[in-house]
Amino acid sequence: MKSSEILTGLIIVGLFTVMCSGQTSQELTDDTQLSQQETENELVEAMTALLGRYQPHVPSSEKRSIPQCAVGSRCAMRLGPRFGKLCECVRGSNCNSFLLKCI
């Protein structure tokens, strides 16, 4: 009889501690999620300020006066041991030195 009372008491105490620790961990995760969102917002603001400061200094193809080639078109011409550039490949493609085309 005594052993069954002790066992039920231990089970009740165990369930109570599990329920209480679950509630505190949920409160802590809510606090950490809020602080993570605040730090993300601060980082986004800092990055936009940084990009806004350096935006005018980004070189564009219009300033270089080199026309842009489409993918698959000729971008260079072989002149003996050297290559002469006809146009600039669009972003995401490179001028292949063997085929002399934008790939």
C-alpha positions, 0 to 999 in steps of 0.5 A, a space after each residue: 500500500 505504501 509503495 503504491 502511494 509513493 509511486 503515484 506521488 512520484 508520478 504526479 510530481 514528475 508530471 507537474 515538473 514536466 508541465 512547468 518546465 514546458 511553460 517556462 521554455 515556451 516563454 523563453 523561446 518567445 523572448 528569444 524570437 522577439 530579440 532575433 527579429 529585432 536584431 534582424 531588423 537592425 541588420 537589414 537597416 544597416 545593410 540598406 544604409 550601406 548599400 545606399 551609400 555605395 550605390 552610385 559607385 557601382 560601375 554599369 555597362 553604360 558608363 564603359 560604353 561596351 555593348 552587351 552581347 546576348 547568350 550564344 552570340 560572338 563576344 570576341 575575335 581572335 587576332 593572332 595570339 590575342 583576342 579582341 573584345 567585340 562586346 560584354 557578355 550579360 550577367 551570369 555568362 562568360 566569354 568562352 576563349 575557345 568558342 569565342 561565344 557567350 556561354 
